[in-house]
Amino acid sequence: MRLVSILFALILGISIIAIPQNDANAFSDQQITRGAYGDDVIELQARLQYLGFYKSKIDGKFGYNTYWALRNFQENYGLPVDGIAGAKTKKALTGNSDYDEKWVKAQLNAGNQFTYYGGQPLDQQVKKNTSGGSSNSSGSSNNNGTQTQVPPKYTERDLQLMANAVYGEARGEPYEGQVAVAAVILNRLESPDFPNTISGIIFQPLAFTAVADGQIWLEPNERAKEAVIDAMNGWDPSENALYYFNPKTATSKWIWSRPQIKQIGEHIFCS
Amino acid sequence: MKTWLVVLTIAVIGLGAYSIDLHGDKEDLQRTVLAQYTDKLTDASEKLSHLQRSVSQSLLFQDEQAIHNELDSVWRLSSEVRSSIANIPIGQELSSEWMNYLGRLGDEAKRTAKTGDYEAWREKMPQVSTNLQSLSDEWTAATVDFYKHDGKMDVWLQQVDNKNPNSQFDTVKDTLKGYGEKDFPLTLSESDWQKKIELKALQDAVITEKEALEKVKYLFPVIKDATFTVTKSSDTAPYPFYHIQFHQGIRLGYVDLTEKGGHLLSYLVERPVDEAKLSQEEIMKKAQEYVKKLGMKDVAYVESRENHQAWHVTFARVHPGDNALIYADGVQLKVAKDTGELLGANAMEYIQEENIKKQTAKPIDWKTFFQDDIQVQEVKNIYTDNGQFEQRLCYEVIALRDGNTQETFRIVIDAENHNVLKVEYLT
């Protein structure tokens, strides 16, 4: 009886060791498709690249490039071609590719340029970031190195600049007031009376106090970034305002002549 | 005593040297900034003259290619002057008037080149050319003192500070305003668009503050026990609305409802969001339920984006006649990743409701429309703005170029005249 137990334990031990490493790093059980972001997408992109289907940057954002790669994989492996990474697709992917999560995440966090093609030594697929900072230093990445998703007409740089402006101008304001400040910048972008880039609007001389007093260079917090993301996705608590001012500190007479819309916190928003 | 005197003397000398050094650095910086401002000012003034000449030269030709060259110059120069003006500290009001006038001139040139309506251009531009000449002269007179700042920033800033009225700047500003209204009056479409965003079409009965609160509690039951603060929009707001701020436990936020009819403008909650627990599929299902609960039953899903706390999901109204999506009548929802709670809803565009004119879709042979290496993956009928405040029936094409890297494009093509309205690079 004792011998049988030892034999059983031995077989169990061997079978645990024999499980391929790629299964240890398998996906979560959630199905993902276009619009998704995060760890599952990083793994999906890495595995698709390992097999040669995904040729773009591994960034954790399930966009069109990931979508086409996934469809091609599904077509090649006899799966239903729907661009959705469901249970069957994930199983086929994990069964046919390796995923070194630690290595991939390390590259993302270091801000390195890298690829993850199968059959090529990993150290030959990295171009190290020589700037010394991690990808997080851009301020728009999260702790897994994944960048924030913004609507296609905006860029990561826009998000970063606007978050700096919102934090510098309105960090003491309620969240709604921060979204409103971001919305004013975006309303100016649509208006013929202002420069036609976000950078041009923010750095227009005398336009924002935070630029003049240097507070725009403070590191924005997550709340300011979230406020900008909401504004970029359409929220405008200012109700189409083009200007705002603090009535306690405003020195310009002209700003008082603008038609006022509403007050949020310390700021009066006007058109 | 002697030792203290020596230490004090050294300290005073040290501080003096430091302050001289600091002052020198500040002056260096001021000179650098002033040089840039002066450069931009000179650039704007010179290009303004070139722009006036280009407008005038555009009236010389009947030959299409020759007119096109001048129209290109007008468009380019107006954009360059605009950019230079945007970088000079001349005060917001004057800057905005300049931006508007130059932008409209550039747009008119671009539109003429595209439509080939040279007659309208020839009719309008002689007056614009004269006005530009006069503006250029007034601008030169108003800015001549800017070159007399003796390298001192405060002298420059005193001249542009709107607390100290600058009569010459005021003249330029008034002239610009007058010329702008005469040379580039609002088109019918622009005027309609203005009315639309100011919600002029809303004809519902006015609701009371109490009714507004009831509506909020009905639409968003999660905050029905919150503490509310209701304020009315300012009297000068383009449309009257209730601004309702609330606080309930961990939730802080606001709802804006129109006074006429109590239509939802927007809703936003701030609360801590825990780790994601719901799948993409579950979130989308919840989003579909939320739009229905908010009373928007004529919308269809457009797109969604996940970020670390929430999903942003976009819907658009479906045209009842041809089922094309009307992107201008969009609704955006923000759904929490932890519980699937509705964290935000934005219906400002949805309640503006576009008035769509009947249009016909003429088919396009994609094989001849695109290059051989382009694969058309998806084609959808949509209504979108053509850049002239008109809603046009369009084909929205998702196309793929499969080379060394795969590149995806979103191309919006007017379904009637086949003009390409937009090309976006998708990743």
HADDOCK unambig.tbl for C-alpha pairs under 7 A between the chains (distance, minus, plus):
assign (segid A and resid 30 and name CA) (segid B and resid 279 and name CA) 5.60 0.50 0.50
assign (segid A and resid 31 and name CA) (segid B and resid 279 and name CA) 7.00 0.50 0.50
assign (segid A and resid 32 and name CA) (segid B and resid 280 and name CA) 6.23 0.50 0.50
assign (segid A and resid 35 and name CA) (segid B and resid 304 and name CA) 5.28 0.50 0.50
assign (segid A and resid 35 and name CA) (segid B and resid 305 and name CA) 4.37 0.50 0.50
assign (segid A and resid 35 and name CA) (segid B and resid 306 and name CA) 5.84 0.50 0.50
assign (segid A and resid 36 and name CA) (segid B and resid 305 and name CA) 6.32 0.50 0.50
assign (segid A and resid 36 and name CA) (segid B and resid 306 and name CA) 5.18 0.50 0.50
assign (segid A and resid 37 and name CA) (segid B and resid 306 and name CA) 5.72 0.50 0.50
assign (segid A and resid 37 and name CA) (segid B and resid 307 and name CA) 6.67 0.50 0.50
assign (segid A and resid 55 and name CA) (segid B and resid 405 and name CA) 5.75 0.50 0.50
assign (segid A and resid 56 and name CA) (segid B and resid 405 and name CA) 6.70 0.50 0.50
assign (segid A and resid 63 and name CA) (segid B and resid 427 and name CA) 5.54 0.50 0.50
assign (segid A and resid 64 and name CA) (segid B and resid 408 and name CA) 6.65 0.50 0.50
assign (segid A and resid 64 and name CA) (segid B and resid 426 and name CA) 6.66 0.50 0.50
assign (segid A and resid 64 and name CA) (segid B and resid 427 and name CA) 5.64 0.50 0.50
assign (segid A and resid 65 and name CA) (segid B and resid 406 and name CA) 6.57 0.50 0.50
assign (segid A and resid 65 and name CA) (segid B and resid 427 and name CA) 5.78 0.50 0.50
assign (segid A and resid 148 and name CA) (segid B and resid 307 and name CA) 6.14 0.50 0.50
assign (segid A and resid 149 and name CA) (segid B and resid 305 and name CA) 6.56 0.50 0.50
assign (segid A and resid 149 and name CA) (segid B and resid 306 and name CA) 6.91 0.50 0.50
assign (segid A and resid 149 and name CA) (segid B and resid 307 and name CA) 6.26 0.50 0.50
assign (segid A and resid 152 and name CA) (segid B and resid 426 and name CA) 6.90 0.50 0.50
assign (segid A and resid 176 and name CA) (segid B and resid 253 and name CA) 6.83 0.50 0.50
assign (segid A and resid 192 and name CA) (segid B and resid 99 and name CA) 6.53 0.50 0.50
assign (segid A and resid 192 and name CA) (segid B and resid 100 and name CA) 5.14 0.50 0.50
assign (segid A and resid 192 and name CA) (segid B and resid 103 and name CA) 6.33 0.50 0.50
assign (segid A and resid 193 and name CA) (segid B and resid 96 and name CA) 4.43 0.50 0.50
assign (segid A and resid 193 and name CA) (segid B and resid 97 and name CA) 6.58 0.50 0.50
assign (segid A and resid 193 and name CA) (segid B and resid 99 and name CA) 4.93 0.50 0.50
assign (segid A and resid 193 and name CA) (segid B and resid 100 and name CA) 4.65 0.50 0.50
assign (segid A and resid 194 and name CA) (segid B and resid 96 and name CA) 6.08 0.50 0.50
assign (segid A and resid 194 and name CA) (segid B and resid 99 and name CA) 6.11 0.50 0.50
assign (segid A and resid 195 and name CA) (segid B and resid 86 and name CA) 6.42 0.50 0.50
assign (segid A and resid 204 and name CA) (segid B and resid 86 and name CA) 5.88 0.50 0.50
assign (segid A and resid 204 and name CA) (segid B and resid 87 and name CA) 5.78 0.50 0.50
assign (segid A and resid 205 and name CA) (segid B and resid 87 and name CA) 6.13 0.50 0.50
assign (segid A and resid 205 and name CA) (segid B and resid 88 and name CA) 6.29 0.50 0.50
assign (segid A and resid 205 and name CA) (segid B and resid 89 and name CA) 4.86 0.50 0.50
assign (segid A and resid 206 and name CA) (segid B and resid 89 and name CA) 6.12 0.50 0.50
assign (segid A and resid 206 and name CA) (segid B and resid 91 and name CA) 6.81 0.50 0.50
assign (segid A and resid 207 and name CA) (segid B and resid 92 and name CA) 6.99 0.50 0.50
assign (segid A and resid 234 and name CA) (segid B and resid 332 and name CA) 6.89 0.50 0.50
assign (segid A and resid 234 and name CA) (segid B and resid 346 and name CA) 6.88 0.50 0.50
assign (segid A and resid 235 and name CA) (segid B and resid 346 and name CA) 5.90 0.50 0.50
assign (segid A and resid 252 and name CA) (segid B and resid 162 and name CA) 6.52 0.50 0.50
assign (segid A and resid 252 and name CA) (segid B and resid 163 and name CA) 6.21 0.50 0.50
assign (segid A and resid 253 and name CA) (segid B and resid 163 and name CA) 6.86 0.50 0.50
assign (segid A and resid 259 and name CA) (segid B and resid 236 and name CA) 5.17 0.50 0.50
assign (segid A and resid 259 and name CA) (segid B and resid 237 and name CA) 6.56 0.50 0.50
assign (segid A and resid 260 and name CA) (segid B and resid 234 and name CA) 5.97 0.50 0.50
assign (segid A and resid 260 and name CA) (segid B and resid 236 and name CA) 5.53 0.50 0.50
assign (segid A and resid 260 and name CA) (segid B and resid 237 and name CA) 5.88 0.50 0.50
assign (segid A and resid 261 and name CA) (segid B and resid 233 and name CA) 5.84 0.50 0.50
assign (segid A and resid 261 and name CA) (segid B and resid 234 and name CA) 5.05 0.50 0.50
assign (segid A and resid 261 and name CA) (segid B and resid 236 and name CA) 6.34 0.50 0.50
assign (segid A and resid 261 and name CA) (segid B and resid 237 and name CA) 4.30 0.50 0.50
assign (segid A and resid 262 and name CA) (segid B and resid 233 and name CA) 5.22 0.50 0.50
assign (segid A and resid 262 and name CA) (segid B and resid 234 and name CA) 5.55 0.50 0.50
